[in-house]
Amino acid sequence: MDNKEYYSTQTKLAVANFGKDSLPPELIISYAQVKKACIMAIQEYEKRFNIEIYNCIIKAIDLIIEGKYNDQFVLPLEQGGAGTSLNFNFNEVIANLSKEIYLETFHNEAKIDPIDDINRFQSTNDTFPTAVTVLLLRKLMKLEMLVIDLQEILIKKESEYENIIITGRTEMQDALPITLGQVFASWAGSIERDRWRLNKLKERVRTIPLGGTAIGTCFFAPKEYVFFAEKHLRNITNLSISRSQNLTDEIANLDKLSELANGVSLVAENLFKITGDLLLYTSSFVGELIHPNLQYGSTIMAAKTNPVILEYVRGLSIDIQFECKKISCYTQNGQLQLNPYLPFVVKSFLHAFDSTEKAITSFINKFIKLLEINPKKIENNFLNSKALLNSLIPIFGYNKVKELQSVFEKEKPSSLDELKNIIIKETEADKTLIDSYFDPINLTSFFKKR
């Protein structure tokens, strides 16, 4: 603030090595909360600070959590050292800001050391991964809620369109009748699995290595402090985080983050599949659904609407999948007792979560809520499709349907009623039977009306 630098030597050396940037505000909050929990645990364990200095340190950290000093965290996430430079940055800013608050409050100088005091009983290797866990849990919970929103609106459309029969297709060819509601149900099913996976991933991700210090052996960290730090962090974050029962594993291995990345990637894969289907349904050559007309489609073709939201979501989905693949590459490249690529993992996760949020939000608000159907096109496609003929096999048999195909191709019925009349004429079937057979439930479900 006021262009004053609260970071000092080690942060400046890191800037010289990796360049200057702005640390993401979400990470600033989560790391500051970890530091606050550690300071509270130190104080509870050994009353290291007199009450005045302790209060100034806590106030400094609270100001950082509030975002008042975001400009003091000047390092990029692309860095070597497993996050050590970030830890130095936090320690230096907290120490110098605490001393300034103490001076302004008590008109006297306080000795607060960034390492011996602010970083006491801590290592980058347990505090930074803990901050990352806090950050990713929050991102995961937010994504889970968006996926729930998407599932619910797809289910709503399933009910809305449950009596609209359309042409079902396999391998890009007409197959059998299906309701538009059933099409939406299939999409909702994949999103339901995403919802389940994300919920389960919260349990996997929530473990932290806090107290394990450098390599998970709890070097220099008293047992009581370790328990206190975990307790305070849970209270500060309101998250159901839990200290790992295998701290050496928690620090050395990041496979749980690769698992999380895979869960996010699967959301993107399902979005890509659904929007790919919708590109076909809204295309000129199928045209059964209508893409919202959100902007001009061309600078030279006036009568054109582009599927901009579907393309936007698909482009983001590809981007998300590649970011998640990068995470897996980073997580498999740890050596011995530490993976040094966690800062890179965080950068990719932030990008992936941000893009997934954009994709789902746009898909819901700019496409699904504005989606319209084209009843005439649905009917015309259905009447002229092989799906309708195939559906008659249970009544008339394979060979008779082959004969009916020739009749339909010659007479080209223009409505469902006209089609029914041709069937009755050619087969002498009972009209009540044909009407019942073409009921949407009877035609598309094993639950038959009587």
PyMOL commands that set and color helices and strands:
alter all, ss='L'
color gray80, all
select helices_A, chain A and resi 9-18+25-46+51-65+70-72+84-106+124-160+180-205+223-237+247-252+255-281+308-331+342-370+375-383+386-390+393-396+398-411+416-427+431-437+440-444
alter helices_A, ss='H'
color red, helices_A
select strands_A, chain A and resi 165-170+173-179+207-208+242-243+289-290+372-373
alter strands_A, ss='S'
color yellow, strands_A
deselect
rebuild
show_as cartoon
